[in-house]
Amino acid sequence: MANEKKQADFAFGKENYRIMLVGIALVLVGFALMTGGGSNDPQVWNEEVYNFRRITLAPLLVLAGFVINIYAIVKKAKD
């Protein structure tokens, strides 16, 4: 009994952490896609602010990343 290895009890399993990393990556990609489109001159308006990538795609990726992270937290770890 003294030679038995103690196994650490983690809240999540390996699969949970992998799923969580995918979710975090999606959130980071989504925020990266939202950047840009600004102008150095405040008197000049840049229509690039309202393109598909910044208005639709990036927020959907961020939302999907958060949903995946919630799933990774809620998912029961396999023993």
Phi and psi restraints in degrees (value plus and minus 20) as a CYANA .aco file:
   2 ALA   PHI     -91.7   -51.7
   2 ALA   PSI     -45.1    -5.1
   3 ASN   PHI    -106.2   -66.2
   3 ASN   PSI     -26.1    13.9
   4 GLU   PHI     -87.9   -47.9
   4 GLU   PSI     117.9   157.9
   5 LYS   PHI    -100.6   -60.6
   5 LYS   PSI     116.0   156.0
   6 LYS   PHI    -103.5   -63.5
   6 LYS   PSI     110.5   150.5
   7 GLN   PHI    -118.1   -78.1
   7 GLN   PSI     109.7   149.7
   8 ALA   PHI     -88.0   -48.0
   8 ALA   PSI     119.5   159.5
   9 ASP   PHI    -115.9   -75.9
   9 ASP   PSI      81.4   121.4
  10 PHE   PHI    -113.3   -73.3
  10 PHE   PSI     133.5   173.5
  11 ALA   PHI     -88.9   -48.9
  11 ALA   PSI     -51.9   -11.9
  12 PHE   PHI    -143.0  -103.0
  12 PHE   PSI     137.7   177.7
  13 GLY   PHI    -113.7   -73.7
  13 GLY   PSI     159.6   199.6
  14 LYS   PHI     -80.4   -40.4
  14 LYS   PSI     -60.7   -20.7
  15 GLU   PHI     -83.6   -43.6
  15 GLU   PSI     -58.9   -18.9
  16 ASN   PHI     -81.6   -41.6
  16 ASN   PSI     -62.6   -22.6
  17 TYR   PHI     -87.0   -47.0
  17 TYR   PSI     -57.4   -17.4
  18 ARG   PHI     -84.3   -44.3
  18 ARG   PSI     -64.6   -24.6
  19 ILE   PHI     -83.1   -43.1
  19 ILE   PSI     -59.9   -19.9
  20 MET   PHI     -84.7   -44.7
  20 MET   PSI     -58.2   -18.2
  21 LEU   PHI     -85.0   -45.0
  21 LEU   PSI     -57.0   -17.0
  22 VAL   PHI     -83.1   -43.1
  22 VAL   PSI     -63.8   -23.8
  23 GLY   PHI     -82.7   -42.7
  23 GLY   PSI     -63.1   -23.1
  24 ILE   PHI     -84.3   -44.3
  24 ILE   PSI     -60.0   -20.0
  25 ALA   PHI     -82.4   -42.4
  25 ALA   PSI     -62.0   -22.0
  26 LEU   PHI     -83.0   -43.0
  26 LEU   PSI     -61.3   -21.3
  27 VAL   PHI     -82.2   -42.2
  27 VAL   PSI     -65.3   -25.3
  28 LEU   PHI     -84.7   -44.7
  28 LEU   PSI     -61.0   -21.0
  29 VAL   PHI     -83.9   -43.9
  29 VAL   PSI     -61.3   -21.3
  30 GLY   PHI     -81.0   -41.0
  30 GLY   PSI     -64.7   -24.7
  31 PHE   PHI     -87.3   -47.3
  31 PHE   PSI     -55.3   -15.3
  32 ALA   PHI     -85.4   -45.4
  32 ALA   PSI     -56.5   -16.5
  33 LEU   PHI     -90.3   -50.3
  33 LEU   PSI     -41.5    -1.5
  34 MET   PHI     -97.7   -57.7
  34 MET   PSI     -37.2     2.8
  35 THR   PHI     -95.1   -55.1
  35 THR   PSI     142.8   182.8
  36 GLY   PHI      71.3   111.3
  36 GLY   PSI    -195.8  -155.8
  37 GLY   PHI      64.6   104.6
  37 GLY   PSI     -17.0    23.0
  38 GLY   PHI    -102.3   -62.3
  38 GLY   PSI     159.4   199.4
  39 SER   PHI    -155.1  -115.1
  39 SER   PSI     124.0   164.0
  40 ASN   PHI     -94.1   -54.1
  40 ASN   PSI     -46.9    -6.9
  41 ASP   PHI    -121.2   -81.2
  41 ASP   PSI      97.5   137.5
  42 PRO   PHI     -86.9   -46.9
  42 PRO   PSI     -33.9     6.1
  43 GLN   PHI    -105.7   -65.7
  43 GLN   PSI     -28.8    11.2
  44 VAL   PHI    -127.2   -87.2
  44 VAL   PSI     106.5   146.5
  45 TRP   PHI    -112.7   -72.7
  45 TRP   PSI     115.2   155.2
  46 ASN   PHI    -133.6   -93.6
  46 ASN   PSI      97.0   137.0
  47 GLU   PHI     -90.8   -50.8
  47 GLU   PSI     -31.1     8.9
  48 GLU   PHI     -83.1   -43.1
  48 GLU   PSI     -35.7     4.3
  49 VAL   PHI     -83.9   -43.9
  49 VAL   PSI     -51.2   -11.2
  50 TYR   PHI    -124.6   -84.6
  50 TYR   PSI      17.6    57.6
  51 ASN   PHI    -111.6   -71.6
  51 ASN   PSI     150.2   190.2
  52 PHE   PHI     -79.1   -39.1
  52 PHE   PSI     -59.7   -19.7
  53 ARG   PHI     -81.6   -41.6
  53 ARG   PSI     -64.4   -24.4
  54 ARG   PHI    -103.1   -63.1
  54 ARG   PSI     -51.5   -11.5
  55 ILE   PHI    -109.8   -69.8
  55 ILE   PSI     -53.2   -13.2
  56 THR   PHI    -136.5   -96.5
  56 THR   PSI     -76.7   -36.7
  57 LEU   PHI     -84.6   -44.6
  57 LEU   PSI     -70.0   -30.0
  58 ALA   PHI     -82.0   -42.0
  58 ALA   PSI     -68.2   -28.2
  59 PRO   PHI     -83.0   -43.0
  59 PRO   PSI     -54.1   -14.1
  60 LEU   PHI     -86.4   -46.4
  60 LEU   PSI     -59.3   -19.3
  61 LEU   PHI     -85.2   -45.2
  61 LEU   PSI     -61.2   -21.2
  62 VAL   PHI     -84.2   -44.2
  62 VAL   PSI     -65.3   -25.3
  63 LEU   PHI     -82.7   -42.7
  63 LEU   PSI     -63.0   -23.0
  64 ALA   PHI     -82.8   -42.8
  64 ALA   PSI     -58.8   -18.8
  65 GLY   PHI     -83.0   -43.0
  65 GLY   PSI     -61.1   -21.1
  66 PHE   PHI     -86.7   -46.7
  66 PHE   PSI     -60.1   -20.1
  67 VAL   PHI     -84.0   -44.0
  67 VAL   PSI     -62.3   -22.3
  68 ILE   PHI     -83.6   -43.6
  68 ILE   PSI     -59.6   -19.6
  69 ASN   PHI     -85.5   -45.5
  69 ASN   PSI     -59.7   -19.7
  70 ILE   PHI     -83.4   -43.4
  70 ILE   PSI     -62.0   -22.0
  71 TYR   PHI     -81.6   -41.6
  71 TYR   PSI     -61.3   -21.3
  72 ALA   PHI     -85.2   -45.2
  72 ALA   PSI     -53.8   -13.8
  73 ILE   PHI     -93.2   -53.2
  73 ILE   PSI     -61.4   -21.4
  74 VAL   PHI     -97.9   -57.9
  74 VAL   PSI     -49.2    -9.2
  75 LYS   PHI     -81.2   -41.2
  75 LYS   PSI     112.3   152.3
  76 LYS   PHI     -95.2   -55.2
  76 LYS   PSI     111.2   151.2
  77 ALA   PHI     -94.1   -54.1
  77 ALA   PSI     120.7   160.7
  78 LYS   PHI     -98.0   -58.0
  78 LYS   PSI     122.3   162.3
